């Protein structure tokens, strides 16, 4: 009886460590935090685009045909409501701007998040809708924040009409950011087997390959100019992480560290718009 009890406890704790805990940890990776959806503000048109069978909400403000159209992708748990000021500022320069709610966010269909994996297809679907409506004759600019930055980088690869990419606080790779956040949030070291098991479960649940979600690899293949923004007080995507992406990019590029900015808070600092608009101007966009 003693041996059976020991073996039973061993089986229970093994199941907890290698199945139940990684399953719970995977839920953190694939869940979304949906923000409430509101009607579009004046001047913005609401429409739907289809990405892998999912209906996504978009808001578009129209600009001039001689300016590149801009697709903006938000971060995890955010929505297009947070980026109307950014869209209006770019529109004042003449750009058509499309804001897209990623799958599982805002007014879009429910789905697991893949932290920029399958969201790549959401960016591409949004861009294609601009092409189809004749709103991108001068090409496209992809702008992304955190998860949206990874999606934008990956979506821009092999897209010849993408003229520039701007990313703020992107992570380097899916596995890398899970390891980093596991330590940052839970003090779990990288060698703990829970982490790779949880990553595998997340990929299985959300039907994507975590090893393909690699912003460094995408930057290496990108041919459009790249502006990478570091939030100066962001422990989640620090400068060393963002620099790995920038260093891999072979084309025109620029790194800017927003002093004192928290995660995805660079636009609140005085230098943001001179850097953003200067980058577009110097690259003829």
Secondary structure per residue as TSV (DSSP state, phi and psi in degrees):
chain	resnum	aa	ss	phi	psi
A	1	X	-	360.0	-38.2
A	2	X	H	-62.1	-43.8
A	3	X	H	-65.7	-40.7
A	4	X	H	-62.1	-40.4
A	5	X	H	-64.8	-42.4
A	6	X	H	-63.2	-45.3
A	7	X	H	-65.2	-37.3
A	8	X	H	-64.1	-43.5
A	9	X	H	-65.7	-38.7
A	10	X	H	-61.7	-42.7
A	11	X	H	-64.7	-40.8
A	12	X	H	-64.0	-49.4
A	13	X	H	-68.4	-32.2
A	14	X	H	-65.9	-42.7
A	15	X	H	-62.4	-39.7
A	16	X	I	-64.5	-45.5
A	17	X	I	-71.9	-40.8
A	18	X	I	-100.9	-7.6
A	19	X	I	-127.8	-59.8
A	20	X	I	-67.5	-46.6
A	21	X	H	-66.3	-47.2
A	22	X	H	-60.3	-35.3
A	23	X	H	-62.9	-43.4
A	24	X	H	-65.5	-40.2
A	25	X	H	-65.8	-35.8
A	26	X	H	-64.7	-31.1
A	27	X	H	-62.7	-35.1
A	28	X	H	-61.9	-34.7
A	29	X	H	-77.5	-32.3
A	30	X	H	-104.8	-11.5
A	31	X	-	-75.6	159.0
A	32	X	-	-118.6	162.5
A	33	X	-	-123.3	87.4
A	34	X	-	-72.0	128.4
A	35	X	-	-87.1	151.5
A	36	X	-	-65.8	145.8
A	37	X	-	-96.3	141.1
A	38	X	-	-125.9	165.3
A	39	X	-	-64.5	155.0
A	40	X	-	-69.0	149.1
A	41	X	-	-72.2	166.6
A	42	X	T	-55.0	136.9
A	43	X	T	93.3	-13.3
A	44	X	-	-103.5	139.4
A	45	X	E	-104.8	129.8
A	46	X	E	-91.4	137.7
A	47	X	E	-149.5	175.7
A	48	X	E	-122.8	142.0
A	49	X	E	-124.2	155.1
A	50	X	E	-107.6	126.9
A	51	X	E	-129.1	113.1
A	52	X	T	51.1	42.2
A	53	X	T	83.1	-2.4
A	54	X	E	-100.1	138.7
A	55	X	E	-88.4	123.3
A	56	X	E	-112.1	138.7
A	57	X	E	-81.9	137.2
A	58	X	E	-132.6	150.1
A	59	X	E	-120.7	133.4
A	60	X	E	-127.0	134.1
A	61	X	E	-116.3	127.1
A	62	X	-	-86.0	142.3
A	63	X	-	-124.3	-150.8
A	64	X	-	-90.5	149.4
A	65	X	T	-70.5	-17.5
A	66	X	T	-87.2	-2.8
A	67	X	S	-104.9	142.8
A	68	X	-	-62.2	140.2
A	69	X	E	-79.4	148.6
A	70	X	E	-117.3	131.7
A	71	X	E	-108.3	128.6
A	72	X	E	-114.8	127.2
A	73	X	E	-116.0	129.4
A	74	X	-	-86.1	178.8
A	75	X	-	-94.7	-179.6
A	76	X	T	-60.8	129.4
A	77	X	T	80.1	2.2
A	78	X	-	-102.6	-173.7
A	79	X	-	-157.9	176.6
A	80	X	G	-66.6	-21.4
A	81	X	G	-57.4	-27.3
A	82	X	G	-77.6	-8.3
A	83	X	G	-123.2	18.5
A	84	X	H	-69.3	-35.2
A	85	X	H	-65.1	-42.7
A	86	X	H	-61.6	-43.5
A	87	X	H	-62.6	-41.3
A	88	X	H	-66.1	-37.4
A	89	X	H	-67.0	-42.5
A	90	X	H	-69.2	-35.5
A	91	X	H	-65.0	-33.5
A	92	X	H	-63.6	-23.1
A	93	X	T	-84.8	-6.9
A	94	X	T	111.5	-2.9
A	95	X	-	-80.0	136.3
A	96	X	-	-72.0	134.5
A	97	X	E	-127.9	128.6
A	98	X	E	-113.9	125.0
A	99	X	E	-102.0	133.5
A	100	X	E	-125.1	133.4
A	101	X	-	-81.8	120.3
A	102	X	-	-64.9	161.1
A	103	X	T	-50.2	136.1
A	104	X	T	78.3	6.2
A	105	X	S	-126.0	152.2
A	106	X	T	51.6	-122.7
A	107	X	T	-99.2	15.4
A	108	X	S	-91.6	165.2
A	109	X	-	-60.6	151.7
A	110	X	-	-69.4	144.4
A	111	X	-	-173.0	163.3
A	112	X	-	-67.9	150.7
A	113	X	-	-88.0	149.2
A	114	X	-	-124.6	18.1
A	115	X	T	55.7	37.8
A	116	X	T	104.7	-1.7
A	117	X	S	-74.1	-80.7
A	118	X	T	-73.0	-17.0
A	119	X	H	-63.8	-19.0
A	120	X	H	-53.5	-41.3
A	121	X	H	-69.6	-27.1
A	122	X	H	-67.2	-41.3
A	123	X	H	-63.9	-44.0
A	124	X	H	-65.5	-37.8
A	125	X	H	-65.2	-40.6
A	126	X	H	-63.4	-43.9
A	127	X	H	-62.8	-41.3
A	128	X	H	-65.1	-34.0
A	129	X	H	-64.7	-34.9
A	130	X	H	-67.2	-42.6
A	131	X	H	-60.8	-45.6
A	132	X	H	-64.8	-29.5
A	133	X	T	-90.6	4.3
A	134	X	T	71.1	26.0
A	135	X	-	-101.4	6.4
A	136	X	-	-132.5	46.2
A	137	X	T	-67.2	-22.9
A	138	X	T	-97.7	12.4
A	139	X	-	96.5	-169.8
A	140	X	E	-133.3	152.9
A	141	X	E	-124.4	132.6
A	142	X	E	-104.3	128.3
A	143	X	E	-122.9	127.4
A	144	X	E	-140.2	151.1
A	145	X	E	-123.2	122.7
A	146	X	T	56.1	-117.7
A	147	X	H	-52.9	-40.9
A	148	X	H	-64.7	-28.3
A	149	X	H	-67.1	-40.9
A	150	X	H	-65.2	-43.7
A	151	X	H	-61.4	-42.3
A	152	X	H	-65.1	-44.9
A	153	X	H	-58.5	-48.1
A	154	X	H	-68.5	-34.5
A	155	X	H	-70.2	-28.2
A	156	X	H	-77.4	-17.6
A	157	X	T	-63.2	132.6
A	158	X	T	64.4	24.4
A	159	X	-	-111.6	97.1
A	160	X	T	-65.4	-20.3
A	161	X	T	-92.1	3.8
A	162	X	E	-80.9	116.5
A	163	X	E	-96.3	-16.2
A	164	X	E	-166.1	154.6
A	165	X	E	-132.1	133.1
A	166	X	E	-123.6	123.9
A	167	X	E	-129.4	137.4
A	168	X	E	-118.8	127.0
A	169	X	S	56.8	45.7
A	170	X	-	-78.4	155.1
A	171	X	-	-95.2	165.6
A	172	X	S	-82.4	-47.7
A	173	X	B	-149.5	156.4
A	174	X	H	-58.3	-51.3
A	175	X	H	-62.8	-40.0
A	176	X	H	-63.0	-41.9
A	177	X	H	-74.3	-31.5
A	178	X	H	-64.7	-44.3
A	179	X	H	-60.9	-45.5
A	180	X	H	-62.0	-46.6
A	181	X	H	-72.6	-30.3
A	182	X	H	-61.1	-38.2
A	183	X	H	-77.2	-44.1
A	184	X	H	-62.7	-41.8
A	185	X	H	-95.6	-32.9
A	186	X	H	-123.7	-2.1
A	187	X	-	57.6	36.6
A	188	X	-	-92.3	121.3
A	189	X	-	-70.3	158.3
A	190	X	T	-64.7	-22.2
A	191	X	T	-82.5	-6.1
A	192	X	-	-66.9	126.9
A	193	X	H	-65.4	-16.3
A	194	X	H	-56.1	-37.4
A	195	X	H	-66.2	-56.2
A	196	X	H	-63.6	-31.2
A	197	X	H	-66.9	-43.7
A	198	X	H	-62.8	-39.8
A	199	X	H	-61.8	-43.8
A	200	X	H	-62.3	-42.2
A	201	X	H	-65.4	-41.4
A	202	X	H	-60.7	-43.7
A	203	X	H	-61.8	-40.6
A	204	X	H	-66.8	-44.1
A	205	X	H	-66.5	-42.1
A	206	X	H	-96.6	2.7
A	207	X	T	58.2	57.2
A	208	X	-	-147.8	163.8
A	209	X	-	-100.1	107.8
A	210	X	G	-56.8	-30.5
A	211	X	G	-71.4	-16.6
A	212	X	G	-83.6	-14.2
A	213	X	-	-89.2	88.1
A	214	X	B	-140.2	105.1
A	215	X	H	-71.8	-29.3
A	216	X	H	-65.4	-46.1
A	217	X	H	-62.5	-38.6
A	218	X	H	-65.9	-43.7
A	219	X	H	-61.0	-34.2
A	220	X	H	-63.8	-30.7
A	221	X	H	-95.9	-9.5
A	222	X	-	-72.5	137.9
A	223	X	-	-111.6	-13.6
A	224	X	S	-78.2	153.6
A	225	X	E	-57.2	145.3
A	226	X	E	-126.4	126.7
A	227	X	E	-109.0	118.7
A	228	X	E	-111.2	124.3
A	229	X	E	-108.9	128.4
A	230	X	E	-102.9	130.9
A	231	X	E	-84.3	117.2
A	232	X	T	-59.5	-27.2
A	233	X	T	-115.3	39.0
A	234	X	-	-108.4	106.1
A	235	X	S	-75.9	-13.2
A	236	X	S	-78.2	-47.2
A	237	X	S	-125.4	75.8
A	238	X	-	-70.4	174.2
A	239	X	H	-57.6	-39.2
A	240	X	H	-60.4	-36.8
A	241	X	H	-69.0	-48.4
A	242	X	H	-66.0	-35.0
A	243	X	H	-63.2	-33.3
A	244	X	H	-60.5	-36.9
A	245	X	H	-68.8	-49.2
A	246	X	H	-61.8	-43.0
A	247	X	H	-63.6	-26.8
A	248	X	H	-77.7	-18.3
A	249	X	-	-78.6	125.8
A	250	X	-	-85.1	-13.3
A	251	X	S	-98.1	-163.9
A	252	X	S	-59.2	136.3
A	253	X	E	-155.9	159.8
A	254	X	E	-150.8	139.9
A	255	X	E	-114.1	134.7
A	256	X	E	-132.3	129.9
A	257	X	E	-100.3	116.9
A	258	X	E	-81.2	108.4
A	259	X	T	-63.9	130.1
A	260	X	T	77.2	-0.3
A	261	X	-	-79.8	137.9
A	262	X	-	-82.3	-175.1
A	263	X	T	-57.1	121.9
A	264	X	T	56.4	39.4
A	265	X	-	-116.3	15.0
A	266	X	G	-64.2	-33.3
A	267	X	G	-66.5	-12.9
A	268	X	G	-86.6	-4.0
A	269	X	S	-96.8	153.6
A	270	X	T	-62.3	-29.2
A	271	X	T	-84.2	-4.0
A	272	X	H	-60.9	-54.6
A	273	X	H	-70.8	-37.5
A	274	X	H	-57.9	-38.8
A	275	X	H	-69.3	-49.4
A	276	X	H	-60.2	-53.5
A	277	X	H	-70.1	-33.3
A	278	X	H	-63.9	-40.0
A	279	X	H	-62.3	-45.6
A	280	X	H	-63.7	-41.7
A	281	X	H	-65.0	-46.2
A	282	X	H	-68.4	-17.6
A	283	X	T	-105.3	12.7
A	284	X	T	67.8	30.2
A	285	X	-	-103.2	360.0
